[in-house]
Amino acid sequence: MCSTKPRILTTSTFTEDLADSRLTTEPPGALQSEGTTGGQSMECIIRMASGWFYLSCLVLGSLGSMCILFTVYWMQYWRGGFAWNGSIYMFNWHPVLMVAGMVVFYGGASLVYRLPQSWVGPKLPWKLLHAALHLMAFVLTVVGLVAVFTFHNHGRIANLYSLHSWLGITTVFLFACQWFLGFAVFLLPWASVWLRSLLKPIHVFFGAAILSLSIASVISGINEKLFFSLKNSTRPYSSLPSEAVFANSTGMLVVAFGLLVLYILLASTWKRPEPGILTDRQPLLHDGE
């Protein structure tokens, strides 16, 4: 019977949990063959579970919230608010949803496997969380695209003519391919081990590449919006009115958020260890899951 007393995750307790988990999943004698690799893994675990990781997550959550809130405030205070009627106020949903979906939710979903808790026990629940958060990001992105295309069609404005639109639609297309490929290969049980091993580096690369393209799309979109909105204003963009300062600051927050996500993704001491090929093959509907 489990104790009701809450158990705080520390370096020692986390290491014990991981060891217990591996004892139940590794074949006999596997742990003895690891040699110095086991010691290096324990050192990695200790560093992973340190306060620096959680501090980075706290900073990341704060930056992500600020990115969304700043974009909402910009659209509400300077651009008149929101509506869903084909007007310019419908367009205002576009930057908010794209920042929330393609940057904040996408970035957060990419870091699921960096959580120390994901290293203990079966990998399947974390795969499902990873896929669900990305799906949520994709849904927000699609709604954001509906908002901008509806506004353009209602106002008889051409679609997909600017570099921002080309970059953005390419990013969304890659995101869709990435999600469906990941679902088909890493969740459904049909894929073989060698196919997963072959596609995993590609999946990881495009995950980081799509986030980078998303940041570039957001920055170009902010710049384009300011040029269009302030070109007939009494204070043009070049004079840096308060709206321009605020929007530029929002763009810098997006860049800072993206760089921190990429740093956490690429930091070798914060990557999930791979104890064996069997623990990596936990597809959806797998027996015993």
Residue pairs with C-beta under 8 A, 6 or more apart in sequence:
7 13
9 49
9 116
9 117
10 49
11 45
11 46
11 49
11 50
14 45
14 49
14 116
14 119
14 120
15 42
15 45
15 46
15 49
17 120
18 45
18 119
18 120
21 120
21 121
22 31
22 275
23 31
25 275
25 276
25 278
25 279
26 275
26 276
30 276
31 38
34 41
41 273
41 275
44 269
44 271
44 273
45 116
45 119
45 273
47 269
47 270
48 116
48 119
48 269
48 270
49 116
53 114
53 116
53 264
53 270
56 260
56 263
56 264
57 111
59 260
60 107
60 108
60 111
60 257
60 260
60 261
60 264
63 253
63 256
63 257
63 260
64 103
64 104
64 107
64 108
64 257
65 104
66 253
67 99
67 103
67 104
67 250
67 253
67 254
67 257
68 96
68 99
68 100
68 104
70 246
70 249
70 250
70 253
71 95
71 96
71 99
71 100
71 250
72 96
73 246
74 95
74 243
74 246
74 247
74 250
75 81
75 82
75 92
75 93
75 95
75 96
76 82
76 92
78 229
78 243
78 246
79 88
79 89
79 92
79 229
80 88
80 89
80 92
81 89
81 92
82 89
82 90
82 92
82 93
82 96
83 89
83 90
83 92
84 90
84 93
84 147
86 150
86 151
86 153
86 154
86 155
87 151
87 154
88 151
88 155
90 147
90 150
90 151
90 154
91 147
91 148
91 151
93 143
93 144
93 147
94 144
94 145
94 147
94 148
94 151
95 144
95 218
95 221
95 222
95 225
96 144
97 140
97 141
97 143
97 144
97 147
98 140
98 141
98 144
98 168
98 214
98 217
98 218
98 221
99 218
99 254
100 140
101 136
101 137
101 138
101 139
101 140
101 141
101 144
102 137
102 140
102 141
102 171
102 172
102 175
102 214
102 217
102 218
103 211
103 214
103 215
103 218
103 254
103 257
103 258
104 257
105 133
105 134
105 136
105 137
105 140
106 134
106 137
106 175
106 210
106 211
106 214
107 211
107 257
107 258
107 261
108 133
109 130
109 133
109 134
109 136
109 137
110 207
110 208
110 211
110 261
110 265
111 261
111 264
111 265
112 118
112 126
112 129
112 130
112 133
113 126
113 130
113 271
113 272
114 264
114 265
114 270
114 271
114 272
115 126
118 126
118 272
119 272
119 273
122 282
122 289
123 279
123 280
123 282
124 282
124 283
124 284
124 286
124 289
127 186
127 187
127 282
127 284
128 187
128 284
131 179
131 182
131 183
131 187
134 179
134 182
135 179
137 175
138 175
138 176
138 179
141 172
141 175
142 172
145 169
145 172
149 159
151 157
152 158
152 159
153 159
159 165
160 166
160 169
162 224
163 220
164 217
164 220
164 221
164 223
164 224
167 213
167 216
167 217
167 220
168 217
168 221
170 213
171 210
171 213
171 214
171 217
174 206
174 209
174 210
174 213
175 210
178 203
178 206
178 207
178 210
181 199
181 203
182 203
184 191
185 191
185 195
185 196
185 199
185 203
186 196
186 200
186 203
186 283
187 283
187 284
188 283
188 284
188 285
189 283
189 284
189 285
189 286
190 283
191 283
193 277
193 281
196 280
196 281
197 277
207 265
208 262
208 265
208 266
211 258
211 261
211 262
212 258
212 262
214 258
215 254
215 255
215 258
218 251
218 254
219 251
219 254
219 255
222 247
222 248
222 250
222 251
223 251
225 247
226 237
226 243
226 244
226 247
226 248
227 237
229 243
230 236
230 237
230 241
230 243
230 244
231 237
233 241
235 241
237 244
264 270
274 280
282 289
